[in-house]
Amino acid sequence: MDKIGYAATIGTFDGVHRGHQFVLRRLVAEARDRGLLPLVVTFDASPRGEQVLTPLDEKLRLIRQTGVDHIEVFSFTPELKAMTAREFMARELCDRLGVRLLLTGYDNRFGRNRETGFDDYVRYGRELGVEVLGLPVEGAVSSSLIRQQLLAGAVDEAAEGLGRCYTISGRVAHGHHIGTGLGFPTANLIPDDPQQLIPAAGVYAVSVNGATPLQGMMNIGTRPTFDGHHTTLEVHILHHDEDLYGRPLSVSFVGRLREERRFDSAAALQQQLQLDALQTEQILSRYEESHHLSH
């Protein structure tokens, strides 16, 4: 990367949620005021090996949407993990990347064992010729909170924190065709990133983004009525009978209808699915109307 002067911020930025967006907008503004270029320093995985909210390609796309064109992605190699914060600032940020301004949250920590804090970064910056600015905590949103909400099935609350619906992208694979026999054929979605977090088991109203947006309902679970054992992501697209096998799909979670449960018979499940489809149409119609009005 050319050493032409960068204003940088550093973080995992998993989810690129509203709090992250605040930081990134501030970064762009501070860089512009100083005649620098905005730069995001991020990582290709979670430092704690957690499931991710956004696969790397999606994370980079969302970061660029905020006006940041320059992104440096690090891997958590043994060498990086052993590097102190001062070594990282000196070798990577200053010498290699040409960072002149570092924006960081007062509670953000980086470097070996996350053993240093904001006051240390300010001191290192003075020694290295890097201005260090602290950012206030913006609201209560965090990647950890959004993970908790999704694991509880609260996809509407997660969407509030993200500033958009939680989305999983993948390809359609052959399933067990149980839904076809019930009049509700499903596409079995295999996520592109096996590390991406899957929301709690249950039935959801989803917006399916293929060539054109479609309405759908997704079941996450093990199909207990049919004694299933493996968790699958199966989406039924309303009023659509085209074969989707092998195609890429993105599924955005709008609302949760109910928990997954075992029914006494296939007929009882079929009756519930008919009710689910009606409720799904109502939820998605309201969502589409409000989304259209907001744009």
VENKA-V346173 format. One record per residue. RES is the residue in one letter. PSI is psi in degrees with one decimal (999 if undefined). BURIAL is 1 if it has 16 or more other C-alpha atoms within 10 Angstrom, else 0. Layout:
BEGIN
res;psi;burial
RES;PSI;BURIAL
RES;PSI;BURIAL
END
This chain:
BEGIN
res;psi;burial
M;132.5;0
D;139.7;0
K;73.8;0
I;4.9;0
G;112.6;1
Y;145.8;1
A;124.1;1
A;155.1;1
T;154.5;1
I;136.8;1
G;169.7;1
T;-36.4;1
F;35.2;1
D;124.6;1
G;-24.6;1
V;57.2;1
H;-174.4;1
R;-37.4;1
G;-43.7;1
H;-41.1;1
Q;-37.0;1
F;-46.5;1
V;-44.5;1
L;-37.3;1
R;-40.0;0
R;-39.7;1
L;-47.4;1
V;-42.7;1
A;-44.9;0
E;-38.9;1
A;-44.5;1
R;-43.0;0
D;-27.3;0
R;4.1;0
G;28.6;0
L;169.8;1
L;137.6;1
P;137.0;1
L;131.1;1
V;126.7;1
V;117.9;1
T;-172.9;1
F;154.3;1
D;-0.3;1
A;169.5;1
S;137.2;1
P;-21.5;0
R;10.5;0
G;23.2;0
E;160.9;0
Q;147.3;1
V;153.3;1
L;-31.5;1
T;121.4;1
P;157.9;1
L;-48.1;1
D;-40.6;0
E;-40.4;1
K;-45.8;1
L;-38.2;1
R;-43.5;0
L;-37.5;1
I;-44.2;1
R;-28.4;0
Q;-21.2;0
T;-2.9;1
G;5.2;0
V;116.0;1
D;-19.4;0
H;119.4;1
I;131.2;1
E;120.9;0
V;123.5;0
F;150.3;0
S;148.0;0
F;72.3;0
T;162.9;0
P;-35.5;0
E;-42.1;0
L;-42.1;0
K;-29.3;0
A;-10.7;0
M;130.7;1
T;165.1;1
A;-40.6;1
R;-41.7;1
E;-41.3;1
F;-44.3;1
M;-41.7;1
A;-53.3;1
R;-49.0;0
E;-53.4;0
L;-49.3;1
C;-62.5;1
D;-45.9;0
R;-42.3;0
L;-18.7;1
G;38.6;1
V;131.7;1
R;-20.1;1
L;132.0;1
L;120.7;1
L;129.0;1
T;146.0;1
G;149.7;1
Y;-26.4;0
D;6.2;0
N;136.8;0
R;141.3;1
F;172.3;1
G;174.4;1
R;124.0;1
N;15.6;0
R;43.4;0
E;-4.5;0
T;166.1;1
G;-167.7;1
F;-46.4;1
D;-35.2;0
D;-41.8;0
Y;-37.6;1
V;-44.1;1
R;-45.5;0
Y;-40.3;1
G;-42.2;1
R;-41.1;0
E;-30.5;0
L;-4.6;0
G;30.4;0
V;125.4;1
E;130.5;1
V;120.7;1
L;137.1;1
G;145.5;1
L;136.6;1
P;156.2;0
V;124.7;0
E;99.8;0
G;-173.9;0
A;5.0;0
V;141.8;1
S;159.7;1
S;-37.9;1
S;-42.8;0
L;-42.2;0
I;-38.6;1
R;-44.6;1
Q;-41.7;0
Q;-43.8;1
L;-39.0;1
L;-17.0;0
A;-1.5;0
G;4.8;1
A;68.1;1
V;-27.1;1
D;-38.7;1
E;-39.6;1
A;-38.6;1
A;-34.8;1
E;-44.6;0
G;-35.8;1
L;-27.7;1
G;12.7;0
R;167.5;0
C;144.8;1
Y;135.5;1
T;138.4;1
I;129.3;1
S;147.1;1
G;-164.0;1
R;153.1;1
V;126.9;1
A;165.0;0
H;137.7;0
G;-151.3;1
H;-3.2;0
H;24.0;0
I;-41.8;0
G;-33.5;1
T;-41.1;0
G;-19.3;0
L;-0.2;0
G;10.9;0
F;71.9;1
P;140.7;1
T;152.6;1
A;127.2;1
N;109.9;1
L;126.2;1
I;110.4;1
P;143.5;1
D;-36.9;0
D;109.9;0
P;-12.8;0
Q;-3.3;0
Q;138.6;1
L;135.0;1
I;128.8;1
P;169.5;1
A;153.0;1
A;144.3;1
G;-174.3;1
V;132.1;1
Y;148.3;1
A;126.5;1
V;151.4;1
S;124.3;1
V;118.5;1
N;96.2;1
G;-129.4;0
A;-38.9;0
T;149.1;0
P;136.6;0
L;156.9;1
Q;139.0;1
G;165.1;1
M;135.6;1
M;137.3;1
N;124.6;1
I;121.3;1
G;-161.6;1
T;9.4;1
R;62.1;1
P;-27.1;0
T;-26.5;0
F;22.4;0
D;39.1;0
G;160.6;0
H;-21.7;0
H;137.6;0
T;131.7;0
T;159.9;1
L;104.2;1
E;124.9;1
V;129.6;1
H;122.3;1
I;123.4;1
L;137.2;1
H;43.9;0
H;124.5;0
D;16.4;0
E;144.0;0
D;126.3;0
L;6.0;1
Y;130.6;0
G;-7.2;0
R;151.1;0
P;139.2;1
L;147.1;1
S;130.0;1
V;120.4;1
S;126.6;1
F;115.5;1
V;-42.7;1
G;158.2;1
R;130.0;1
L;-47.3;1
R;170.2;0
E;157.8;0
E;138.0;1
R;164.4;0
R;132.4;0
F;155.1;0
D;-23.7;0
S;164.6;0
A;-34.4;0
A;-39.7;0
A;-39.9;0
L;-43.1;1
Q;-42.2;1
Q;-41.5;0
Q;-38.2;0
L;-35.4;1
Q;-41.2;0
L;-39.9;0
D;-41.6;1
A;-41.2;1
L;-44.2;0
Q;-38.4;1
T;-44.8;1
E;-40.8;1
Q;-46.2;0
I;-46.0;1
L;-32.8;1
S;-41.9;0
R;-41.9;0
Y;-47.0;0
E;-37.7;0
E;-45.2;0
S;-35.4;0
H;-39.1;0
H;-42.8;0
L;-34.7;0
S;-13.8;0
H;999;0
END
